[in-house]
Amino acid sequence: DQQVKQNSPSLSVQEGRISILNCDYTNSMFDYFLWYKKYPAEGPTFLISISSIKDKNEDGRFTVFLNKSAKHLSLHIVPSQPGDSAVYFCAASDSLQGAQKLVFGQGTRLTINP
Amino acid sequence: ETGVTQSPTHLIKTRGQQVTLRCSSQSGHNTVSWYQQALGQGPQFIFQYYREEENGRGNFPPRFSGLQFPNYSSELNVNALELDDSALYLCASHSGGTSINEQFFGPGTRLTVL
């Protein structure tokens, strides 16, 4: 039962262009969504998040959009830089659950080409 | 302020054996969560410890158990290892009550079961 899905295993983008990573979820109880970035041999690092009461959150080059009716969120990176090459995980949380547990998607490997 | 550390980095075990993985939480954090990341998948929540008590568990069998110590470091124990237990094991620490996006992940322990 995959509650959070990232249907694109990989994405290749030219440096300077926009990268768009997508994520779908099925559990309507999720009220907080996060994006993590992971380099090889390192743990995931937090990138940006959005509460379910918002539809957009922006932080520098990173913007996350949430479409609750479609149960879909996306991460936009503009402009894309070579250092953005990593695996990106979408994650969701239901704050009413006692533990602050994250439910992750399978990840999308982003490659930025010079 | 030290980050989250995990030991060992890599481990090879045979089926049926037992393993203990260790995690030192970030300074000031009293909550540790453990995740299993199988190859090509996103991290899956195993369980969480808050002030030395288990505070939520994912869909993992009882042979996965844990401990949290008074200094908030934690151990993950897996008994009767199976081939499917081969994965990257991640721990994440944060302070109970803080925002979920303030979870900090360690680099992980790569477990291989032969």
Interface residues (C-beta under 8 A of the other chain):
Chain A: V4 Q6 P9 Y32 L34 Y36 A41 E42 G43 P44 T45 F46 S49 F89 A91 S93 S95 Q97 G98 A99 Q100 K101 L102 V103 F104 G105 Q106 G107
Chain B: V4 T31 S33 Y35 G40 Q41 G42 P43 Q44 F45 F47 Q48 Y50 N55 G56 R57 G58 L90 A92 H94 I100 N101 E102 Q103 F104 F105 G106 P107 G108
